[in-house]
Amino acid sequence: MAAKKSVQLSGIVVAESAISSIDPDKGVLMYRGYDIADLAETASRVAGWSAHVLEHQAENRIIRPSAEYVGAPPREFPAREHA
């Protein structure tokens, strides 16, 4: 069964904005020329970086992950013959 489409508000403008636009065919909301999905991703990264900086300040030291290699063990390579 197909969903019913309401036509009662067709053609009614609910908001006008000079700083945002919607492309209904692509499903994209733009804010000041930027895709809102990109802005949301960037905002979440900035929040993470900010939390990291606050953690550094609270501990009064730079926190770094361990650099211990946990990959495959080193392997032997055959000697290379020079011509």
Backbone as a chain_set.jsonl record, in Angstrom:
{"seq": "MAAKKSVQLSGIVVAESAISSIDPDKGVLMYRGYDIADLAETASRVAGWSAHVLEHQAENRIIRPSAEYVGAPPREFPAREHA", "coords": {"N": [[0.846, -1.173, 0.0], [0.701, 2.132, -0.931], [2.006, 5.126, 0.51], [-0.075, 7.816, 1.567], [-0.116, 10.962, 0.022], [-0.078, 14.177, 1.215], [-1.711, 16.977, 0.001], [-2.592, 19.333, 0.878], [-0.996, 21.398, 1.906], [0.571, 22.041, -0.221], [2.659, 24.115, -2.126], [2.749, 26.101, -0.221], [4.755, 28.358, 1.394], [6.808, 27.848, 4.073], [8.939, 28.936, 5.288], [11.315, 31.441, 4.62], [14.608, 32.067, 3.655], [17.701, 33.745, 3.492], [20.094, 32.622, 3.97], [20.083, 29.874, 3.922], [19.279, 26.898, 2.037], [17.254, 24.425, 0.417], [17.55, 21.468, -1.381], [15.245, 19.623, -2.653], [15.17, 17.455, -4.409], [17.668, 16.224, -4.28], [17.858, 15.984, -1.595], [19.306, 17.663, 0.108], [20.456, 19.932, 2.496], [21.573, 23.166, 2.55], [23.722, 25.476, 4.126], [24.666, 28.682, 4.18], [26.072, 28.12, 1.847], [27.352, 25.741, 2.413], [27.18, 22.197, 2.761], [24.995, 20.829, 5.067], [25.535, 18.398, 6.29], [28.318, 18.193, 6.125], [29.008, 20.316, 7.8], [28.013, 19.375, 10.252], [29.646, 17.126, 10.673], [32.163, 18.346, 10.893], [31.754, 19.943, 13.156], [31.476, 17.977, 15.12], [34.04, 16.904, 15.144], [35.548, 19.093, 16.018], [34.527, 19.347, 18.574], [35.513, 16.987, 19.735], [38.303, 17.425, 19.543], [38.487, 19.683, 21.156], [37.746, 18.64, 23.657], [39.924, 16.976, 24.045], [42.011, 18.828, 24.294], [41.209, 20.146, 26.654], [41.492, 18.024, 28.415], [44.258, 17.707, 28.356], [45.03, 20.122, 29.526], [43.923, 19.848, 32.075], [45.4, 17.764, 33.178], [47.868, 18.83, 33.041], [49.842, 18.075, 31.234], [51.026, 16.66, 28.139], [49.143, 14.284, 26.553], [49.838, 11.296, 25.076], [49.32, 8.607, 22.784], [50.446, 5.208, 23.25], [53.383, 4.101, 21.549], [53.993, 1.578, 20.881], [54.725, -1.049, 18.737], [52.464, -3.302, 17.39], [52.067, -5.024, 15.358], [52.607, -7.53, 12.763], [55.379, -9.813, 13.224], [58.832, -8.91, 12.443], [60.251, -9.848, 9.266], [62.579, -11.886, 7.455], [64.435, -10.784, 4.662], [65.547, -11.741, 1.428], [68.979, -11.472, 0.434], [70.004, -8.85, -1.715], [71.146, -9.047, -4.966], [73.647, -7.318, -6.651], [74.179, -6.136, -9.898]], "CA": [[0.0, 0.0, 0.0], [1.498, 3.352, -1.036], [1.68, 6.154, 1.501], [-0.869, 8.923, 1.041], [0.594, 12.229, -0.027], [-0.939, 15.302, 1.546], [-1.551, 18.099, -0.928], [-3.239, 20.501, 1.475], [-0.037, 22.488, 2.101], [1.402, 22.181, -1.422], [2.832, 25.492, -2.579], [2.809, 27.018, 0.911], [6.11, 28.601, 1.874], [6.791, 27.877, 5.531], [10.062, 29.755, 5.743], [12.204, 31.973, 3.597], [15.892, 32.367, 4.272], [18.759, 34.138, 2.574], [21.336, 31.931, 4.335], [19.984, 28.423, 3.76], [18.444, 26.443, 0.935], [16.996, 22.993, 0.401], [17.383, 20.836, -2.68], [14.402, 18.469, -2.323], [15.463, 16.31, -5.275], [18.873, 15.573, -3.766], [17.736, 15.84, -0.145], [20.466, 18.355, 0.678], [20.239, 21.224, 3.139], [22.782, 23.981, 2.471], [23.746, 26.628, 5.024], [25.692, 29.612, 3.711], [26.837, 27.481, 0.789], [27.958, 24.49, 2.885], [26.272, 21.091, 3.03], [24.805, 20.732, 6.522], [26.183, 17.162, 6.747], [29.733, 18.528, 6.327], [29.107, 21.158, 9.0], [27.799, 18.531, 11.432], [30.853, 16.307, 10.862], [33.226, 19.235, 11.366], [31.44, 20.344, 14.532], [31.757, 16.863, 16.033], [35.5, 16.803, 15.276], [36.011, 20.203, 16.855], [34.16, 19.003, 19.954], [36.474, 15.98, 20.195], [39.609, 18.07, 19.727], [38.381, 20.561, 22.319], [37.777, 17.788, 24.846], [41.298, 16.505, 24.185], [42.796, 19.962, 24.81], [40.83, 20.332, 28.051], [42.099, 16.923, 29.161], [45.679, 18.047, 28.484], [45.162, 21.206, 30.497], [43.58, 19.351, 33.407], [46.498, 16.908, 33.639], [49.086, 19.629, 32.921], [50.826, 17.348, 30.428], [50.541, 16.218, 26.84], [48.802, 12.864, 26.578], [50.113, 10.676, 23.784], [49.11, 7.163, 22.784], [51.69, 4.433, 23.228], [53.884, 3.892, 20.196], [54.465, 0.208, 20.809], [54.273, -1.723, 17.53], [51.754, -4.534, 17.716], [51.788, -5.712, 14.098], [53.279, -8.801, 12.486], [56.807, -9.777, 13.542], [59.661, -8.631, 11.275], [60.606, -11.037, 8.501], [63.858, -11.838, 6.749], [64.379, -10.569, 3.224], [66.755, -12.284, 0.786], [69.985, -10.483, 0.053], [69.837, -8.375, -3.087], [72.362, -9.159, -5.765], [73.898, -6.153, -7.51], [74.779, -6.556, -11.174]], "C": [[0.897, 1.244, 0.0], [1.048, 4.355, 0.017], [0.883, 7.266, 0.84], [-0.042, 10.197, 1.1], [-0.397, 13.354, 0.239], [-0.666, 16.446, 0.581], [-2.127, 19.386, -0.345], [-2.285, 21.677, 1.648], [0.889, 22.664, 0.903], [1.456, 23.644, -1.845], [2.89, 26.514, -1.47], [4.264, 27.141, 1.365], [6.062, 28.714, 3.387], [7.934, 28.702, 6.094], [10.847, 30.232, 4.544], [13.489, 32.375, 4.285], [16.898, 32.741, 3.193], [20.045, 33.366, 2.851], [21.263, 30.423, 4.196], [19.082, 28.088, 2.58], [18.318, 24.929, 1.003], [16.855, 22.542, -1.045], [16.554, 19.574, -2.437], [14.692, 17.245, -3.182], [16.664, 15.525, -4.771], [18.79, 15.332, -2.259], [18.883, 16.499, 0.591], [20.036, 19.691, 1.263], [21.562, 21.967, 3.123], [22.637, 25.166, 3.423], [24.928, 27.489, 4.637], [26.63, 28.959, 2.693], [27.503, 26.169, 1.176], [26.883, 23.437, 3.124], [26.194, 20.906, 4.544], [25.446, 19.464, 7.087], [27.68, 17.403, 6.992], [29.924, 19.373, 7.576], [28.939, 20.332, 10.268], [29.026, 17.673, 11.716], [31.988, 17.156, 11.436], [32.986, 19.641, 12.815], [31.75, 19.219, 15.514], [33.262, 16.669, 16.207], [36.049, 17.891, 16.186], [35.69, 19.92, 18.322], [35.139, 17.982, 20.527], [37.838, 16.571, 20.454], [39.59, 18.965, 20.965], [38.429, 19.765, 23.616], [39.194, 17.285, 25.104], [42.185, 17.612, 24.771], [42.483, 20.196, 26.285], [41.423, 19.244, 28.936], [43.589, 17.181, 29.375], [45.878, 19.111, 29.553], [44.888, 20.714, 31.912], [44.713, 18.518, 33.999], [47.838, 17.64, 33.634], [50.218, 18.86, 32.229], [50.184, 16.961, 29.104], [50.325, 14.711, 26.893], [49.012, 12.299, 25.183], [49.831, 9.178, 23.869], [50.444, 6.439, 22.775], [52.083, 4.169, 21.787], [54.425, 2.476, 20.038], [53.865, -0.48, 19.585], [53.633, -3.053, 17.899], [51.411, -5.337, 16.462], [52.526, -7.035, 13.989], [54.769, -8.694, 12.824], [57.634, -9.495, 12.282], [60.032, -9.929, 10.554], [61.928, -10.82, 7.774], [63.615, -11.61, 5.261], [65.637, -11.15, 2.608], [67.708, -11.164, 0.409], [69.8, -10.103, -1.419], [71.157, -8.452, -3.808], [72.468, -7.932, -6.653], [74.599, -6.622, -8.768], [76.022, -5.764, -11.501]], "O": [[1.767, 1.375, 0.862], [-0.129, 4.425, 0.369], [1.134, 7.618, -0.312], [0.637, 10.475, 2.088], [-1.424, 13.466, -0.431], [0.484, 16.832, 0.374], [-2.142, 20.418, -1.016], [-2.705, 22.83, 1.55], [1.894, 23.368, 1.003], [0.432, 24.323, -1.914], [3.067, 27.701, -1.747], [4.914, 26.144, 1.678], [5.362, 29.57, 3.929], [7.894, 29.117, 7.252], [11.02, 29.502, 3.568], [13.468, 32.956, 5.371], [16.941, 32.133, 2.123], [20.989, 33.438, 2.065], [22.282, 29.748, 4.337], [18.235, 28.886, 2.178], [19.167, 24.244, 1.573], [16.134, 23.154, -1.833], [17.112, 18.548, -2.048], [14.484, 16.116, -2.737], [16.675, 14.295, -4.831], [19.573, 14.556, -1.712], [19.38, 15.965, 1.582], [19.344, 20.478, 0.616], [22.565, 21.46, 3.625], [21.573, 25.779, 3.515], [26.075, 27.06, 4.756], [27.833, 29.22, 2.687], [28.158, 25.546, 0.34], [25.804, 23.746, 3.63], [27.222, 20.836, 5.218], [25.861, 19.453, 8.246], [28.244, 16.879, 7.953], [30.88, 19.177, 8.326], [29.642, 20.558, 11.253], [29.409, 17.508, 12.874], [32.686, 16.73, 12.356], [33.923, 19.677, 13.612], [32.232, 19.474, 16.617], [33.716, 16.31, 17.293], [36.913, 17.634, 17.025], [36.492, 20.221, 19.206], [35.55, 18.1, 21.681], [38.469, 16.263, 21.465], [40.555, 19.003, 21.727], [39.086, 20.177, 24.572], [39.616, 17.181, 26.256], [43.012, 17.351, 25.644], [43.395, 20.42, 27.081], [41.813, 19.507, 30.074], [44.122, 16.906, 30.451], [46.782, 19.012, 30.382], [45.564, 21.133, 32.852], [44.954, 18.571, 35.205], [48.828, 17.133, 34.16], [51.387, 18.983, 32.592], [48.96, 16.939, 28.97], [51.235, 13.959, 27.243], [48.42, 12.782, 24.217], [50.073, 8.554, 24.902], [51.455, 6.992, 22.344], [51.227, 4.03, 20.913], [55.233, 2.216, 19.146], [52.646, -0.497, 19.412], [54.216, -3.839, 18.646], [50.562, -6.228, 16.503], [53.004, -7.586, 14.981], [55.355, -7.616, 12.722], [57.193, -9.804, 11.174], [60.116, -10.986, 11.179], [62.329, -9.685, 7.519], [62.694, -12.182, 4.678], [66.706, -11.061, 3.212], [67.287, -10.048, 0.103], [69.477, -10.948, -2.253], [72.175, -7.971, -3.31], [71.509, -7.55, -7.323], [75.525, -7.43, -8.697], [76.645, -5.993, -12.538]]}, "num_chains": 1, "name": "protein.A"}
